Amino acid sequence: MNRAQTDDDVHPGVNISKIPVGGGVAGLMVAVIIVVIGLIGLPPTRWFLAASLALGAVMALIRRWMARA
């Protein structure tokens, strides 16, 4: 008979928080790969990414315009 799984049981998969990644190119590659995996695995996140990129571009233009004024 199997016992019920509890929160104390260790998952057999890879724990992403235990993978050491520094800054620079390696960190950028890991960040991009995680975003791509999220976009493939969770299609609704595509809209969120598109909206956040558009909003980020608008905010960057506003900040640039405000700095010149």
PQR file of N, CA, C, O and H, with PARSE charges and radii, in Angstrom:
ATOM      1  N   MET A   1       0.834  -1.167   0.000 -0.4000 1.5000
ATOM      2  CA  MET A   1       0.000   0.000   0.000 -0.0000 2.0000
ATOM      3  C   MET A   1       0.892   1.248   0.000  0.5500 1.7000
ATOM      4  O   MET A   1       1.845   1.327   0.776 -0.5500 1.4000
ATOM      5  N   ASN A   2       0.587   2.225  -0.868 -0.4000 1.5000
ATOM      6  CA  ASN A   2       1.354   3.469  -0.955 -0.0000 2.0000
ATOM      7  C   ASN A   2       0.804   4.486   0.026  0.5500 1.7000
ATOM      8  O   ASN A   2      -0.402   4.552   0.267 -0.5500 1.4000
ATOM      9  H   ASN A   2      -0.187   2.161  -1.498  0.4000 1.0000
ATOM     10  N   ARG A   3       1.698   5.268   0.581 -0.4000 1.5000
ATOM     11  CA  ARG A   3       1.269   6.319   1.496 -0.0000 2.0000
ATOM     12  C   ARG A   3       1.026   7.601   0.713  0.5500 1.7000
ATOM     13  O   ARG A   3       1.537   7.771  -0.394 -0.5500 1.4000
ATOM     14  H   ARG A   3       2.677   5.213   0.386  0.4000 1.0000
ATOM     15  N   ALA A   4       0.252   8.490   1.288 -0.4000 1.5000
ATOM     16  CA  ALA A   4      -0.061   9.762   0.632 -0.0000 2.0000
ATOM     17  C   ALA A   4       1.185  10.636   0.598  0.5500 1.7000
ATOM     18  O   ALA A   4       1.972  10.651   1.544 -0.5500 1.4000
ATOM     19  H   ALA A   4      -0.164   8.352   2.187  0.4000 1.0000
ATOM     20  N   GLN A   5       1.356  11.361  -0.498 -0.4000 1.5000
ATOM     21  CA  GLN A   5       2.510  12.250  -0.634 -0.0000 2.0000
ATOM     22  C   GLN A   5       2.273  13.515   0.186  0.5500 1.7000
ATOM     23  O   GLN A   5       1.178  14.077   0.176 -0.5500 1.4000
ATOM     24  H   GLN A   5       0.717  11.349  -1.267  0.4000 1.0000
ATOM     25  N   THR A   6       3.301  13.952   0.889 -0.4000 1.5000
ATOM     26  CA  THR A   6       3.207  15.159   1.711 -0.0000 2.0000
ATOM     27  C   THR A   6       4.139  16.234   1.163  0.5500 1.7000
ATOM     28  O   THR A   6       4.903  15.995   0.228 -0.5500 1.4000
ATOM     29  H   THR A   6       4.190  13.496   0.897  0.4000 1.0000
ATOM     30  N   ASP A   7       4.062  17.409   1.755 -0.4000 1.5000
ATOM     31  CA  ASP A   7       4.925  18.514   1.338 -0.0000 2.0000
ATOM     32  C   ASP A   7       6.380  18.260   1.710  0.5500 1.7000
ATOM     33  O   ASP A   7       7.281  18.873   1.137 -0.5500 1.4000
ATOM     34  H   ASP A   7       3.441  17.602   2.514  0.4000 1.0000
ATOM     35  N   ASP A   8       6.616  17.370   2.656 -0.4000 1.5000
ATOM     36  CA  ASP A   8       7.981  17.082   3.097 -0.0000 2.0000
ATOM     37  C   ASP A   8       8.725  16.153   2.141  0.5500 1.7000
ATOM     38  O   ASP A   8       9.948  16.038   2.218 -0.5500 1.4000
ATOM     39  H   ASP A   8       5.884  16.872   3.121  0.4000 1.0000
ATOM     40  N   ASP A   9       7.998  15.490   1.240 -0.4000 1.5000
ATOM     41  CA  ASP A   9       8.645  14.581   0.290 -0.0000 2.0000
ATOM     42  C   ASP A   9       9.435  15.382  -0.737  0.5500 1.7000
ATOM     43  O   ASP A   9       8.982  16.429  -1.202 -0.5500 1.4000
ATOM     44  H   ASP A   9       7.005  15.584   1.177  0.4000 1.0000
ATOM     45  N   VAL A  10      10.606  14.890  -1.085 -0.4000 1.5000
ATOM     46  CA  VAL A  10      11.474  15.560  -2.045 -0.0000 2.0000
ATOM     47  C   VAL A  10      11.081  15.119  -3.450  0.5500 1.7000
ATOM     48  O   VAL A  10      10.965  13.926  -3.730 -0.5500 1.4000
ATOM     49  H   VAL A  10      10.974  14.040  -0.707  0.4000 1.0000
ATOM     50  N   HIS A  11      10.879  16.093  -4.324 -0.4000 1.5000
ATOM     51  CA  HIS A  11      10.549  15.787  -5.714 -0.0000 2.0000
ATOM     52  C   HIS A  11      11.796  15.259  -6.419  0.5500 1.7000
ATOM     53  O   HIS A  11      12.881  15.805  -6.216 -0.5500 1.4000
ATOM     54  H   HIS A  11      10.973  17.063  -4.096  0.4000 1.0000
ATOM     55  N   PRO A  12      11.678  14.221  -7.237 -0.5600 1.5000
ATOM     56  CA  PRO A  12      12.858  13.638  -7.880  0.2800 2.0000
ATOM     57  C   PRO A  12      13.418  14.468  -9.031  0.5500 1.7000
ATOM     58  O   PRO A  12      14.491  14.146  -9.541 -0.5500 1.4000
ATOM     59  N   GLY A  13      12.729  15.522  -9.455 -0.4000 1.5000
ATOM     60  CA  GLY A  13      13.173  16.323 -10.584 -0.0000 2.0000
ATOM     61  C   GLY A  13      14.264  17.313 -10.223  0.5500 1.7000
ATOM     62  O   GLY A  13      14.717  17.376  -9.080 -0.5500 1.4000
ATOM     63  H   GLY A  13      11.857  15.784  -9.041  0.4000 1.0000
ATOM     64  N   VAL A  14      14.678  18.087 -11.223 -0.4000 1.5000
ATOM     65  CA  VAL A  14      15.722  19.086 -11.046 -0.0000 2.0000
ATOM     66  C   VAL A  14      15.128  20.309 -10.360  0.5500 1.7000
ATOM     67  O   VAL A  14      14.062  20.787 -10.745 -0.5500 1.4000
ATOM     68  H   VAL A  14      14.310  18.035 -12.151  0.4000 1.0000
ATOM     69  N   ASN A  15      15.821  20.815  -9.341 -0.4000 1.5000
ATOM     70  CA  ASN A  15      15.419  22.029  -8.649 -0.0000 2.0000
ATOM     71  C   ASN A  15      16.175  23.193  -9.292  0.5500 1.7000
ATOM     72  O   ASN A  15      17.391  23.311  -9.135 -0.5500 1.4000
ATOM     73  H   ASN A  15      16.687  20.426  -9.027  0.4000 1.0000
ATOM     74  N   ILE A  16      15.457  24.050 -10.014 -0.4000 1.5000
ATOM     75  CA  ILE A  16      16.088  25.135 -10.766 -0.0000 2.0000
ATOM     76  C   ILE A  16      16.835  26.098  -9.844  0.5500 1.7000
ATOM     77  O   ILE A  16      17.786  26.747 -10.279 -0.5500 1.4000
ATOM     78  H   ILE A  16      14.470  23.955 -10.142  0.4000 1.0000
ATOM     79  N   SER A  17      16.424  26.202  -8.582 -0.4000 1.5000
ATOM     80  CA  SER A  17      17.093  27.128  -7.676 -0.0000 2.0000
ATOM     81  C   SER A  17      18.467  26.625  -7.242  0.5500 1.7000
ATOM     82  O   SER A  17      19.246  27.388  -6.670 -0.5500 1.4000
ATOM     83  H   SER A  17      15.652  25.675  -8.229  0.4000 1.0000
ATOM     84  N   LYS A  18      18.772  25.380  -7.498 -0.4000 1.5000
ATOM     85  CA  LYS A  18      20.066  24.819  -7.106 -0.0000 2.0000
ATOM     86  C   LYS A  18      21.105  24.884  -8.230  0.5500 1.7000
ATOM     87  O   LYS A  18      22.258  24.503  -8.023 -0.5500 1.4000
ATOM     88  H   LYS A  18      18.140  24.760  -7.962  0.4000 1.0000
ATOM     89  N   ILE A  19      20.711  25.361  -9.416 -0.4000 1.5000
ATOM     90  CA  ILE A  19      21.635  25.455 -10.547 -0.0000 2.0000
ATOM     91  C   ILE A  19      22.365  26.790 -10.456  0.5500 1.7000
ATOM     92  O   ILE A  19      21.729  27.841 -10.545 -0.5500 1.4000
ATOM     93  H   ILE A  19      19.775  25.670  -9.584  0.4000 1.0000
ATOM     94  N   PRO A  20      23.698  26.773 -10.278 -0.5600 1.5000
ATOM     95  CA  PRO A  20      24.429  28.027 -10.141  0.2800 2.0000
ATOM     96  C   PRO A  20      24.630  28.723 -11.495  0.5500 1.7000
ATOM     97  O   PRO A  20      25.232  28.156 -12.407 -0.5500 1.4000
ATOM     98  N   VAL A  21      24.130  29.932 -11.613 -0.4000 1.5000
ATOM     99  CA  VAL A  21      24.303  30.725 -12.833 -0.0000 2.0000
ATOM    100  C   VAL A  21      24.649  32.136 -12.403  0.5500 1.7000
ATOM    101  O   VAL A  21      23.927  32.750 -11.618 -0.5500 1.4000
ATOM    102  H   VAL A  21      23.641  30.393 -10.872  0.4000 1.0000
ATOM    103  N   GLY A  22      25.757  32.649 -12.919 -0.4000 1.5000
ATOM    104  CA  GLY A  22      26.159  34.008 -12.596 -0.0000 2.0000
ATOM    105  C   GLY A  22      25.573  34.994 -13.581  0.5500 1.7000
ATOM    106  O   GLY A  22      24.647  34.674 -14.326 -0.5500 1.4000
ATOM    107  H   GLY A  22      26.344  32.151 -13.557  0.4000 1.0000
ATOM    108  N   GLY A  23      26.111  36.174 -13.579 -0.4000 1.5000
ATOM    109  CA  GLY A  23      25.665  37.186 -14.517 -0.0000 2.0000
ATOM    110  C   GLY A  23      26.354  37.027 -15.849  0.5500 1.7000
ATOM    111  O   GLY A  23      26.982  36.002 -16.111 -0.5500 1.4000
ATOM    112  H   GLY A  23      26.864  36.435 -12.974  0.4000 1.0000
ATOM    113  N   GLY A  24      26.244  38.012 -16.674 -0.4000 1.5000
ATOM    114  CA  GLY A  24      26.901  37.985 -17.973 -0.0000 2.0000
ATOM    115  C   GLY A  24      26.119  37.179 -18.999  0.5500 1.7000
ATOM    116  O   GLY A  24      24.896  37.063 -18.920 -0.5500 1.4000
ATOM    117  H   GLY A  24      25.734  38.846 -16.461  0.4000 1.0000
ATOM    118  N   VAL A  25      26.842  36.629 -19.957 -0.4000 1.5000
ATOM    119  CA  VAL A  25      26.225  35.915 -21.075 -0.0000 2.0000
ATOM    120  C   VAL A  25      25.495  34.661 -20.604  0.5500 1.7000
ATOM    121  O   VAL A  25      24.401  34.371 -21.089 -0.5500 1.4000
ATOM    122  H   VAL A  25      27.835  36.723 -20.021  0.4000 1.0000
ATOM    123  N   ALA A  26      26.079  33.917 -19.671 -0.4000 1.5000
ATOM    124  CA  ALA A  26      25.442  32.688 -19.185 -0.0000 2.0000
ATOM    125  C   ALA A  26      24.108  32.989 -18.510  0.5500 1.7000
ATOM    126  O   ALA A  26      23.127  32.283 -18.741 -0.5500 1.4000
ATOM    127  H   ALA A  26      26.967  34.153 -19.278  0.4000 1.0000
ATOM    128  N   GLY A  27      24.060  34.016 -17.689 -0.4000 1.5000
ATOM    129  CA  GLY A  27      22.817  34.393 -17.031 -0.0000 2.0000
ATOM    130  C   GLY A  27      21.763  34.852 -18.023  0.5500 1.7000
ATOM    131  O   GLY A  27      20.583  34.534 -17.874 -0.5500 1.4000
ATOM    132  H   GLY A  27      24.858  34.589 -17.502  0.4000 1.0000
ATOM    133  N   LEU A  28      22.188  35.603 -19.038 -0.4000 1.5000
ATOM    134  CA  LEU A  28      21.262  36.047 -20.067 -0.0000 2.0000
ATOM    135  C   LEU A  28      20.700  34.864 -20.835  0.5500 1.7000
ATOM    136  O   LEU A  28      19.505  34.823 -21.130 -0.5500 1.4000
ATOM    137  H   LEU A  28      23.146  35.861 -19.159  0.4000 1.0000
ATOM    138  N   MET A  29      21.556  33.898 -21.161 -0.4000 1.5000
ATOM    139  CA  MET A  29      21.091  32.711 -21.881 -0.0000 2.0000
ATOM    140  C   MET A  29      20.074  31.934 -21.060  0.5500 1.7000
ATOM    141  O   MET A  29      19.060  31.490 -21.599 -0.5500 1.4000
ATOM    142  H   MET A  29      22.526  33.931 -20.921  0.4000 1.0000
ATOM    143  N   VAL A  30      20.322  31.761 -19.778 -0.4000 1.5000
ATOM    144  CA  VAL A  30      19.383  31.041 -18.911 -0.0000 2.0000
ATOM    145  C   VAL A  30      18.058  31.790 -18.839  0.5500 1.7000
ATOM    146  O   VAL A  30      16.995  31.172 -18.909 -0.5500 1.4000
ATOM    147  H   VAL A  30      21.146  32.122 -19.340  0.4000 1.0000
ATOM    148  N   ALA A  31      18.106  33.109 -18.699 -0.4000 1.5000
ATOM    149  CA  ALA A  31      16.875  33.896 -18.623 -0.0000 2.0000
ATOM    150  C   ALA A  31      16.064  33.782 -19.911  0.5500 1.7000
ATOM    151  O   ALA A  31      14.844  33.619 -19.864 -0.5500 1.4000
ATOM    152  H   ALA A  31      18.969  33.611 -18.641  0.4000 1.0000
ATOM    153  N   VAL A  32      16.728  33.864 -21.054 -0.4000 1.5000
ATOM    154  CA  VAL A  32      16.036  33.753 -22.342 -0.0000 2.0000
ATOM    155  C   VAL A  32      15.438  32.359 -22.508  0.5500 1.7000
ATOM    156  O   VAL A  32      14.307  32.225 -22.976 -0.5500 1.4000
ATOM    157  H   VAL A  32      17.718  33.996 -21.093  0.4000 1.0000
ATOM    158  N   ILE A  33      16.178  31.329 -22.135 -0.4000 1.5000
ATOM    159  CA  ILE A  33      15.683  29.961 -22.263 -0.0000 2.0000
ATOM    160  C   ILE A  33      14.461  29.744 -21.373  0.5500 1.7000
ATOM    161  O   ILE A  33      13.503  29.098 -21.795 -0.5500 1.4000
ATOM    162  H   ILE A  33      17.097  31.438 -21.755  0.4000 1.0000
ATOM    163  N   ILE A  34      14.479  30.270 -20.157 -0.4000 1.5000
ATOM    164  CA  ILE A  34      13.330  30.120 -19.266 -0.0000 2.0000
ATOM    165  C   ILE A  34      12.107  30.834 -19.829  0.5500 1.7000
ATOM    166  O   ILE A  34      10.992  30.323 -19.722 -0.5500 1.4000
ATOM    167  H   ILE A  34      15.258  30.795 -19.814  0.4000 1.0000
ATOM    168  N   VAL A  35      12.298  32.006 -20.427 -0.4000 1.5000
ATOM    169  CA  VAL A  35      11.181  32.717 -21.046 -0.0000 2.0000
ATOM    170  C   VAL A  35      10.631  31.923 -22.215  0.5500 1.7000
ATOM    171  O   VAL A  35       9.413  31.822 -22.365 -0.5500 1.4000
ATOM    172  H   VAL A  35      13.203  32.421 -20.514  0.4000 1.0000
ATOM    173  N   VAL A  36      11.496  31.354 -23.051 -0.4000 1.5000
ATOM    174  CA  VAL A  36      11.043  30.558 -24.202 -0.0000 2.0000
ATOM    175  C   VAL A  36      10.271  29.334 -23.730  0.5500 1.7000
ATOM    176  O   VAL A  36       9.219  29.016 -24.285 -0.5500 1.4000
ATOM    177  H   VAL A  36      12.486  31.436 -22.930  0.4000 1.0000
ATOM    178  N   ILE A  37      10.776  28.649 -22.719 -0.4000 1.5000
ATOM    179  CA  ILE A  37      10.065  27.488 -22.180 -0.0000 2.0000
ATOM    180  C   ILE A  37       8.698  27.906 -21.655  0.5500 1.7000
ATOM    181  O   ILE A  37       7.712  27.203 -21.877 -0.5500 1.4000
ATOM    182  H   ILE A  37      11.631  28.907 -22.268  0.4000 1.0000
ATOM    183  N   GLY A  38       8.624  29.029 -20.968 -0.4000 1.5000
ATOM    184  CA  GLY A  38       7.341  29.527 -20.483 -0.0000 2.0000
ATOM    185  C   GLY A  38       6.387  29.853 -21.614  0.5500 1.7000
ATOM    186  O   GLY A  38       5.192  29.577 -21.506 -0.5500 1.4000
ATOM    187  H   GLY A  38       9.425  29.600 -20.787  0.4000 1.0000
ATOM    188  N   LEU A  39       6.883  30.431 -22.694 -0.4000 1.5000
ATOM    189  CA  LEU A  39       6.028  30.772 -23.832 -0.0000 2.0000
ATOM    190  C   LEU A  39       5.505  29.524 -24.523  0.5500 1.7000
ATOM    191  O   LEU A  39       4.365  29.501 -24.988 -0.5500 1.4000
ATOM    192  H   LEU A  39       7.854  30.655 -22.781  0.4000 1.0000
ATOM    193  N   ILE A  40       6.330  28.486 -24.592 -0.4000 1.5000
ATOM    194  CA  ILE A  40       5.901  27.237 -25.217 -0.0000 2.0000
ATOM    195  C   ILE A  40       4.912  26.499 -24.318  0.5500 1.7000
ATOM    196  O   ILE A  40       3.891  25.995 -24.785 -0.5500 1.4000
ATOM    197  H   ILE A  40       7.256  28.504 -24.214  0.4000 1.0000
ATOM    198  N   GLY A  41       5.223  26.442 -23.029 -0.4000 1.5000
ATOM    199  CA  GLY A  41       4.401  25.673 -22.103 -0.0000 2.0000
ATOM    200  C   GLY A  41       3.119  26.362 -21.681  0.5500 1.7000
ATOM    201  O   GLY A  41       2.135  25.689 -21.376 -0.5500 1.4000
ATOM    202  H   GLY A  41       6.053  26.851 -22.649  0.4000 1.0000
ATOM    203  N   LEU A  42       3.104  27.674 -21.656 -0.4000 1.5000
ATOM    204  CA  LEU A  42       1.926  28.425 -21.215 -0.0000 2.0000
ATOM    205  C   LEU A  42       1.559  29.462 -22.275  0.5500 1.7000
ATOM    206  O   LEU A  42       1.995  30.610 -22.186 -0.5500 1.4000
ATOM    207  H   LEU A  42       3.903  28.221 -21.904  0.4000 1.0000
ATOM    208  N   PRO A  43       0.773  29.082 -23.265 -0.5600 1.5000
ATOM    209  CA  PRO A  43       0.436  30.021 -24.346  0.2800 2.0000
ATOM    210  C   PRO A  43      -0.146  31.361 -23.902  0.5500 1.7000
ATOM    211  O   PRO A  43       0.131  32.365 -24.557 -0.5500 1.4000
ATOM    212  N   PRO A  44      -0.943  31.437 -22.820 -0.5600 1.5000
ATOM    213  CA  PRO A  44      -1.450  32.765 -22.423  0.2800 2.0000
ATOM    214  C   PRO A  44      -0.342  33.751 -22.053  0.5500 1.7000
ATOM    215  O   PRO A  44      -0.568  34.961 -22.059 -0.5500 1.4000
ATOM    216  N   THR A  45       0.845  33.252 -21.732 -0.4000 1.5000
ATOM    217  CA  THR A  45       1.931  34.173 -21.389 -0.0000 2.0000
ATOM    218  C   THR A  45       2.443  34.935 -22.606  0.5500 1.7000
ATOM    219  O   THR A  45       3.150  35.933 -22.460 -0.5500 1.4000
ATOM    220  H   THR A  45       1.029  32.269 -21.727  0.4000 1.0000
ATOM    221  N   ARG A  46       2.099  34.485 -23.779 -0.4000 1.5000
ATOM    222  CA  ARG A  46       2.511  35.210 -24.999 -0.0000 2.0000
ATOM    223  C   ARG A  46       1.906  36.602 -25.014  0.5500 1.7000
ATOM    224  O   ARG A  46       2.574  37.571 -25.375 -0.5500 1.4000
ATOM    225  H   ARG A  46       1.525  33.675 -23.897  0.4000 1.0000
ATOM    226  N   TRP A  47       0.636  36.704 -24.620 -0.4000 1.5000
ATOM    227  CA  TRP A  47      -0.015  38.015 -24.567 -0.0000 2.0000
ATOM    228  C   TRP A  47       0.627  38.898 -23.516  0.5500 1.7000
ATOM    229  O   TRP A  47       0.808  40.097 -23.729 -0.5500 1.4000
ATOM    230  H   TRP A  47       0.093  35.917 -24.326  0.4000 1.0000
ATOM    231  N   PHE A  48       0.971  38.304 -22.379 -0.4000 1.5000
ATOM    232  CA  PHE A  48       1.613  39.073 -21.316 -0.0000 2.0000
ATOM    233  C   PHE A  48       2.970  39.592 -21.777  0.5500 1.7000
ATOM    234  O   PHE A  48       3.310  40.745 -21.515 -0.5500 1.4000
ATOM    235  H   PHE A  48       0.823  37.330 -22.206  0.4000 1.0000
ATOM    236  N   LEU A  49       3.759  38.745 -22.467 -0.4000 1.5000
ATOM    237  CA  LEU A  49       5.068  39.176 -22.959 -0.0000 2.0000
ATOM    238  C   LEU A  49       4.917  40.303 -23.970  0.5500 1.7000
ATOM    239  O   LEU A  49       5.638  41.298 -23.905 -0.5500 1.4000
ATOM    240  H   LEU A  49       3.483  37.808 -22.680  0.4000 1.0000
ATOM    241  N   ALA A  50       3.989  40.152 -24.897 -0.4000 1.5000
ATOM    242  CA  ALA A  50       3.784  41.194 -25.909 -0.0000 2.0000
ATOM    243  C   ALA A  50       3.362  42.512 -25.259  0.5500 1.7000
ATOM    244  O   ALA A  50       3.858  43.578 -25.624 -0.5500 1.4000
ATOM    245  H   ALA A  50       3.403  39.343 -24.949  0.4000 1.0000
ATOM    246  N   ALA A  51       2.450  42.432 -24.304 -0.4000 1.5000
ATOM    247  CA  ALA A  51       1.978  43.646 -23.637 -0.0000 2.0000
ATOM    248  C   ALA A  51       3.092  44.287 -22.808  0.5500 1.7000
ATOM    249  O   ALA A  51       3.217  45.512 -22.786 -0.5500 1.4000
ATOM    250  H   ALA A  51       2.047  41.566 -24.008  0.4000 1.0000
ATOM    251  N   SER A  52       3.900  43.472 -22.128 -0.4000 1.5000
ATOM    252  CA  SER A  52       4.964  44.042 -21.305 -0.0000 2.0000
ATOM    253  C   SER A  52       6.063  44.658 -22.174  0.5500 1.7000
ATOM    254  O   SER A  52       6.638  45.680 -21.798 -0.5500 1.4000
ATOM    255  H   SER A  52       3.798  42.478 -22.146  0.4000 1.0000
ATOM    256  N   LEU A  53       6.363  44.059 -23.322 -0.4000 1.5000
ATOM    257  CA  LEU A  53       7.348  44.657 -24.230 -0.0000 2.0000
ATOM    258  C   LEU A  53       6.847  45.988 -24.775  0.5500 1.7000
ATOM    259  O   LEU A  53       7.602  46.957 -24.857 -0.5500 1.4000
ATOM    260  H   LEU A  53       5.897  43.229 -23.627  0.4000 1.0000
ATOM    261  N   ALA A  54       5.567  46.031 -25.148 -0.4000 1.5000
ATOM    262  CA  ALA A  54       4.993  47.282 -25.664 -0.0000 2.0000
ATOM    263  C   ALA A  54       4.979  48.359 -24.588  0.5500 1.7000
ATOM    264  O   ALA A  54       5.354  49.503 -24.847 -0.5500 1.4000
ATOM    265  H   ALA A  54       4.953  45.244 -25.082  0.4000 1.0000
ATOM    266  N   LEU A  55       4.551  48.000 -23.387 -0.4000 1.5000
ATOM    267  CA  LEU A  55       4.520  48.968 -22.291 -0.0000 2.0000
ATOM    268  C   LEU A  55       5.929  49.429 -21.928  0.5500 1.7000
ATOM    269  O   LEU A  55       6.137  50.604 -21.626 -0.5500 1.4000
ATOM    270  H   LEU A  55       4.247  47.071 -23.177  0.4000 1.0000
ATOM    271  N   GLY A  56       6.886  48.523 -21.954 -0.4000 1.5000
ATOM    272  CA  GLY A  56       8.273  48.885 -21.666 -0.0000 2.0000
ATOM    273  C   GLY A  56       8.825  49.863 -22.687  0.5500 1.7000
ATOM    274  O   GLY A  56       9.548  50.795 -22.336 -0.5500 1.4000
ATOM    275  H   GLY A  56       6.717  47.568 -22.198  0.4000 1.0000
ATOM    276  N   ALA A  57       8.478  49.646 -23.969 -0.4000 1.5000
ATOM    277  CA  ALA A  57       8.935  50.555 -25.022 -0.0000 2.0000
ATOM    278  C   ALA A  57       8.318  51.949 -24.843  0.5500 1.7000
ATOM    279  O   ALA A  57       8.995  52.964 -25.006 -0.5500 1.4000
ATOM    280  H   ALA A  57       7.891  48.889 -24.254  0.4000 1.0000
ATOM    281  N   VAL A  58       7.046  51.979 -24.512 -0.4000 1.5000
ATOM    282  CA  VAL A  58       6.373  53.268 -24.297 -0.0000 2.0000
ATOM    283  C   VAL A  58       6.991  53.994 -23.103  0.5500 1.7000
ATOM    284  O   VAL A  58       7.244  55.197 -23.169 -0.5500 1.4000
ATOM    285  H   VAL A  58       6.496  51.154 -24.380  0.4000 1.0000
ATOM    286  N   MET A  59       7.232  53.264 -22.016 -0.4000 1.5000
ATOM    287  CA  MET A  59       7.833  53.887 -20.834 -0.0000 2.0000
ATOM    288  C   MET A  59       9.249  54.393 -21.131  0.5500 1.7000
ATOM    289  O   MET A  59       9.643  55.450 -20.638 -0.5500 1.4000
ATOM    290  H   MET A  59       7.026  52.287 -21.963  0.4000 1.0000
ATOM    291  N   ALA A  60      10.013  53.645 -21.931 -0.4000 1.5000
ATOM    292  CA  ALA A  60      11.360  54.087 -22.288 -0.0000 2.0000
ATOM    293  C   ALA A  60      11.309  55.374 -23.106  0.5500 1.7000
ATOM    294  O   ALA A  60      12.122  56.274 -22.898 -0.5500 1.4000
ATOM    295  H   ALA A  60       9.693  52.786 -22.331  0.4000 1.0000
ATOM    296  N   LEU A  61      10.369  55.463 -24.023 -0.4000 1.5000
ATOM    297  CA  LEU A  61      10.227  56.681 -24.824 -0.0000 2.0000
ATOM    298  C   LEU A  61       9.816  57.867 -23.960  0.5500 1.7000
ATOM    299  O   LEU A  61      10.318  58.976 -24.139 -0.5500 1.4000
ATOM    300  H   LEU A  61       9.709  54.732 -24.192  0.4000 1.0000
ATOM    301  N   ILE A  62       8.902  57.629 -23.022 -0.4000 1.5000
ATOM    302  CA  ILE A  62       8.471  58.712 -22.120 -0.0000 2.0000
ATOM    303  C   ILE A  62       9.639  59.188 -21.264  0.5500 1.7000
ATOM    304  O   ILE A  62       9.842  60.392 -21.106 -0.5500 1.4000
ATOM    305  H   ILE A  62       8.495  56.728 -22.876  0.4000 1.0000
ATOM    306  N   ARG A  63      10.402  58.255 -20.713 -0.4000 1.5000
ATOM    307  CA  ARG A  63      11.548  58.647 -19.872 -0.0000 2.0000
ATOM    308  C   ARG A  63      12.595  59.405 -20.684  0.5500 1.7000
ATOM    309  O   ARG A  63      13.191  60.364 -20.194 -0.5500 1.4000
ATOM    310  H   ARG A  63      10.237  57.278 -20.842  0.4000 1.0000
ATOM    311  N   ARG A  64      12.815  58.977 -21.918 -0.4000 1.5000
ATOM    312  CA  ARG A  64      13.795  59.673 -22.762 -0.0000 2.0000
ATOM    313  C   ARG A  64      13.301  61.079 -23.087  0.5500 1.7000
ATOM    314  O   ARG A  64      14.081  62.032 -23.084 -0.5500 1.4000
ATOM    315  H   ARG A  64      12.330  58.198 -22.316  0.4000 1.0000
ATOM    316  N   TRP A  65      12.011  61.205 -23.365 -0.4000 1.5000
ATOM    317  CA  TRP A  65      11.451  62.512 -23.682 -0.0000 2.0000
ATOM    318  C   TRP A  65      11.497  63.426 -22.452  0.5500 1.7000
ATOM    319  O   TRP A  65      11.781  64.617 -22.573 -0.5500 1.4000
ATOM    320  H   TRP A  65      11.378  60.431 -23.367  0.4000 1.0000
ATOM    321  N   MET A  66      11.220  62.870 -21.276 -0.4000 1.5000
ATOM    322  CA  MET A  66      11.235  63.674 -20.052 -0.0000 2.0000
ATOM    323  C   MET A  66      12.666  64.126 -19.705  0.5500 1.7000
ATOM    324  O   MET A  66      12.847  65.221 -19.173 -0.5500 1.4000
ATOM    325  H   MET A  66      10.989  61.902 -21.178  0.4000 1.0000
ATOM    326  N   ALA A  67      13.662  63.317 -19.994 -0.4000 1.5000
ATOM    327  CA  ALA A  67      15.043  63.677 -19.693 -0.0000 2.0000
ATOM    328  C   ALA A  67      15.528  64.823 -20.579  0.5500 1.7000
ATOM    329  O   ALA A  67      16.374  65.614 -20.161 -0.5500 1.4000
ATOM    330  H   ALA A  67      13.516  62.428 -20.426  0.4000 1.0000
ATOM    331  N   ARG A  68      15.007  64.916 -21.779 -0.4000 1.5000
ATOM    332  CA  ARG A  68      15.426  65.988 -22.700 -0.0000 2.0000
ATOM    333  C   ARG A  68      14.682  67.293 -22.434  0.5500 1.7000
ATOM    334  O   ARG A  68      15.140  68.356 -22.852 -0.5500 1.4000
ATOM    335  H   ARG A  68      14.320  64.274 -22.118  0.4000 1.0000
ATOM    336  N   ALA A  69      13.552  67.229 -21.751 -0.4000 1.5000
ATOM    337  CA  ALA A  69      12.753  68.434 -21.529 -0.0000 2.0000
ATOM    338  C   ALA A  69      13.308  69.277 -20.412  0.5500 1.7000
ATOM    339  O   ALA A  69      12.751  70.329 -20.097 -0.5500 1.4000
ATOM    340  H   ALA A  69      13.180  66.365 -21.412  0.4000 1.0000
TER
END
